[in-house]
Amino acid sequence: MAEQRLQKVLAAAGVASRRACEQLIIEGRVTVNGEVAHLGQKVHAEQDRVEVDGERINVDPDRVYVLLNKPPGVLTTADDPGGRPTVLDLINLPQRLFPVGRLDQDTEGLLLLTNDGELAHRLLHPSFEVERTYLALVPGPVRKRSLQALRDGVQLEDGLARARRIRVVEEARGKALVEIVMTEGRKREVRRMFGALGLQVERLARVAFGGIELGELRQGKWRLLTPVEISALHASAGSQSRPPASRPDPRRVSRDERDARRQVRSVQDER
């Protein structure tokens, strides 16, 4: 890919109109490979690191970042010799994508897919401690000592597994909906953690990963990430100059509460 003018590349990445991007450059808010950019500068989208106000921008049109709401029963793999449905069967894009980590066949919810291998590696490596948030439906009530045990860590066959945060969202009709935040993605880790305490997970969904939330995306549907969301992923993975904010958005709690209650009611109505 040939070099292109910076303002054109920024506009194509969805930052703003070309004229507004020119103004950002004039104001010194754009950097290329750590240096303040100048108007008329040319960049190589595949090689250069471009940031606006310290946030990394995806300027390579061939790099794709997808958010999928994975249904249960669909495999997180590119191909299955047995002919079972896979997550790539749900996405119609010309680029060759791969899942960022895995959700087991019975687990549903947020799955990221991309062709950005460097970012995927950083999101998955345990040393970066990228948060994953799950909602687990288990038999209730869940005792405080069980929650504390999961915070302290439970011993699994592949080592200690510990929840960064955990809370009961709602308990009703003998069921409990538990929100659990993890920083690793070991195979069936959440299910095995609850199982070690005698709690069988009846339904499990991932609702957030690396600052990206599932939101109202319907099951089986997908969408492209926005430039802001891509920048948030880079921040979560420690791959941009400015660290992510540690204070949670207070609106997120109320939204998660509402979505969680709706989910537990739908599960109970199915029974």
C-alpha positions in Angstrom: 0.0 0.0 0.0 1.4 3.4 -1.0 1.9 6.3 1.3 -1.1 8.7 1.6 -1.6 12.1 3.1 -2.3 11.9 6.8 -5.5 13.9 6.8 -6.9 11.6 4.1 -6.0 8.5 6.1 -7.5 9.9 9.3 -10.8 10.8 7.5 -11.0 7.3 6.0 -10.5 5.8 9.5 -13.6 7.7 10.6 -11.9 10.2 12.9 -13.6 13.2 11.4 -14.1 15.0 8.0 -10.9 15.7 6.1 -11.1 19.4 6.9 -11.6 18.6 10.6 -8.6 16.2 10.5 -6.5 18.9 9.0 -7.4 21.2 11.9 -6.4 18.4 14.4 -3.0 18.2 12.7 -2.5 22.0 12.8 -3.4 22.0 16.5 -0.6 19.4 17.2 -3.0 16.8 18.4 -1.9 14.1 15.9 1.4 12.1 16.2 3.0 9.6 13.9 5.3 7.1 15.4 5.5 9.3 18.6 6.4 12.6 16.7 4.0 15.5 16.3 2.6 15.4 12.8 2.6 18.2 10.2 0.0 19.1 7.6 0.7 17.4 4.3 2.7 14.6 5.9 2.4 11.2 4.3 2.0 7.9 6.2 2.1 4.3 5.5 -1.1 2.8 6.9 0.3 -0.7 7.4 3.5 0.4 9.2 3.0 3.8 10.9 1.6 4.3 14.3 -0.9 7.2 14.3 -2.5 8.7 17.4 -4.9 11.5 18.0 -4.9 13.0 21.5 -2.8 10.0 22.6 -5.3 7.4 21.4 -4.1 5.0 18.7 -6.2 5.1 15.5 -6.6 2.2 13.1 -5.6 3.7 9.8 -5.1 0.4 7.9 -8.3 -0.3 5.9 -7.4 -3.9 5.6 -7.3 -4.4 9.4 -10.8 -5.4 10.6 -12.2 -5.6 14.1 -15.5 -7.4 14.6 -17.8 -7.8 17.6 -20.0 -10.9 17.5 -22.7 -12.0 19.9 -22.0 -15.7 19.7 -25.0 -18.1 20.1 -24.6 -21.3 22.2 -23.8 -24.3 20.1 -21.5 -22.5 17.6 -17.8 -23.4 17.6 -15.2 -20.7 18.1 -12.9 -21.9 15.3 -12.3 -21.1 11.7 -13.3 -24.6 10.4 -14.7 -27.8 11.8 -14.0 -31.1 10.1 -17.4 -32.4 11.4 -19.3 -29.7 9.6 -20.7 -28.1 12.7 -21.4 -24.3 12.6 -18.6 -22.0 13.4 -18.4 -18.3 14.3 -16.9 -17.5 10.8 -20.1 -18.9 9.3 -21.9 -15.9 10.8 -19.7 -13.2 9.4 -19.7 -12.1 5.8 -16.5 -10.2 5.2 -13.7 -10.7 2.5 -10.9 -10.5 5.0 -9.5 -13.6 6.7 -10.4 -13.2 10.4 -9.6 -15.2 13.5 -11.2 -15.2 16.9 -9.5 -13.4 19.8 -9.5 -16.3 22.2 -12.3 -18.8 22.6 -15.7 -19.2 24.0 -16.6 -22.9 24.5 -19.4 -24.4 22.5 -22.1 -23.8 25.2 -21.0 -20.3 26.2 -22.6 -17.3 24.5 -21.9 -13.6 24.2 -19.2 -11.3 23.2 -16.5 -12.6 20.9 -13.9 -10.4 19.1 -12.5 -11.3 15.7 -9.7 -9.6 13.8 -6.8 -9.9 11.5 -4.6 -7.8 13.8 -2.3 -10.5 15.2 -0.3 -8.1 17.4 -3.3 -6.7 19.2 -4.9 -10.1 19.6 -1.7 -11.4 21.2 -1.6 -8.6 23.8 -5.3 -8.9 24.6 -4.9 -12.6 25.3 -1.5 -12.7 27.1 -2.1 -13.0 30.9 0.6 -10.4 31.7 -1.6 -7.6 30.3 -4.5 -8.6 32.6 -7.2 -7.6 30.1 -10.6 -7.9 31.9 -13.3 -10.2 30.7 -16.8 -9.9 32.3 -19.2 -12.8 32.4 -22.7 -13.4 33.6 -23.2 -16.9 35.1 -26.6 -18.4 36.0 -26.1 -20.9 38.9 -28.3 -22.4 41.6 -29.0 -20.0 44.4 -28.6 -18.6 46.8 -24.8 -18.0 46.5 -23.2 -17.5 49.9 -20.8 -14.8 50.7 -18.1 -17.3 51.6 -18.4 -18.8 48.0 -17.9 -15.3 46.5 -14.9 -14.8 48.7 -13.4 -18.2 47.8 -13.6 -17.2 44.2 -11.9 -13.9 44.9 -9.2 -15.6 46.9 -8.8 -18.3 44.2 -9.7 -21.9 43.7 -7.2 -24.6 42.8 -7.9 -26.2 39.4 -6.0 -28.9 37.6 -4.1 -26.3 35.6 -3.4 -23.9 38.5 -5.0 -21.3 40.8 -7.9 -19.4 39.2 -9.0 -16.2 40.8 -11.8 -13.7 40.1 -10.7 -10.1 40.0 -14.3 -9.0 40.9 -17.5 -10.9 41.6 -20.9 -10.0 42.8 -24.5 -11.4 42.8 -26.6 -9.4 40.4 -29.9 -11.0 41.3 -31.4 -14.0 43.1 -34.9 -15.3 42.3 -36.8 -18.6 42.1 -33.8 -20.6 43.4 -31.4 -19.2 40.8 -28.6 -16.6 41.0 -27.2 -14.4 38.3 -23.5 -13.7 39.2 -21.2 -11.2 37.5 -17.6 -12.4 37.5 -14.6 -10.5 36.1 -11.5 -12.5 35.0 -8.2 -11.6 33.5 -7.4 -15.0 31.9 -9.1 -17.0 29.3 -8.3 -20.6 30.2 -10.4 -23.4 28.8 -13.8 -23.5 30.6 -12.2 -21.6 33.4 -15.4 -19.9 34.8 -17.4 -23.1 34.7 -14.6 -25.1 36.4 -14.3 -22.4 39.1 -17.9 -22.6 40.1 -17.9 -26.3 39.7 -15.1 -26.5 42.3 -17.5 -25.0 44.8 -20.4 -27.3 43.8 -22.2 -24.7 41.7 -23.2 -26.0 38.3 -23.3 -23.2 35.7 -26.5 -23.5 33.8 -25.9 -20.6 31.4 -22.8 -18.5 30.8 -22.4 -15.3 28.7 -19.5 -12.9 28.2 -20.8 -9.4 28.2 -17.5 -7.3 28.1 -13.9 -7.7 27.0 -11.1 -5.2 27.1 -13.5 -2.2 27.6 -15.8 -3.3 24.8 -19.4 -4.1 25.9 -21.9 -6.4 24.2 -24.7 -3.9 24.6 -27.9 -4.5 22.7 -26.4 -6.5 19.8 -28.7 -9.4 19.1 -27.5 -13.0 19.4 -26.0 -14.3 16.1 -25.4 -10.7 14.9 -22.1 -8.9 14.4 -20.8 -5.4 13.7 -17.5 -3.6 13.1 -15.9 -1.8 16.0 -15.8 1.9 16.0 -12.5 3.9 16.0 -13.2 4.7 19.7 -13.7 1.1 20.6 -10.5 0.0 18.7 -8.6 2.6 20.6 -10.0 1.3 23.9 -8.8 -2.2 23.0 -5.3 -0.9 22.4 -5.5 0.9 25.8 -6.6 -2.2 27.6 -3.8 -4.2 26.0 -1.2 -1.5 27.0 -0.4 -0.8 23.3 -0.8 2.9 23.3 0.9 5.7 25.1 -1.9 6.7 27.4 -3.1 4.1 29.9 -6.9 3.4 30.2 -8.9 5.1 32.9 -9.3 2.9 35.9 -12.5 4.6 37.2 -15.6 2.8 35.8 -18.4 4.7 34.1 -21.2 4.8 36.7 -23.8 4.4 33.9 -22.3 1.0 33.0 -23.4 -0.5 36.4 -27.0 0.5 35.9 -27.0 -0.7 32.3 -25.4 -4.0 33.3 -27.9 -4.4 36.1 -30.8 -3.9 33.7 -29.5 -6.2 31.1 -28.7 -8.9 33.7 -32.2 -8.8 35.2 -33.7 -9.1 31.7 -31.5 -12.1 31.0 -32.3 -13.9 34.2 -36.0 -13.4 33.7 -35.8 -14.7 30.1 -33.9 -17.8 31.3 -36.5 -18.5 34.1 -39.4 -18.1 31.7 -37.8 -20.7 29.4 -37.8 -23.3 32.2 
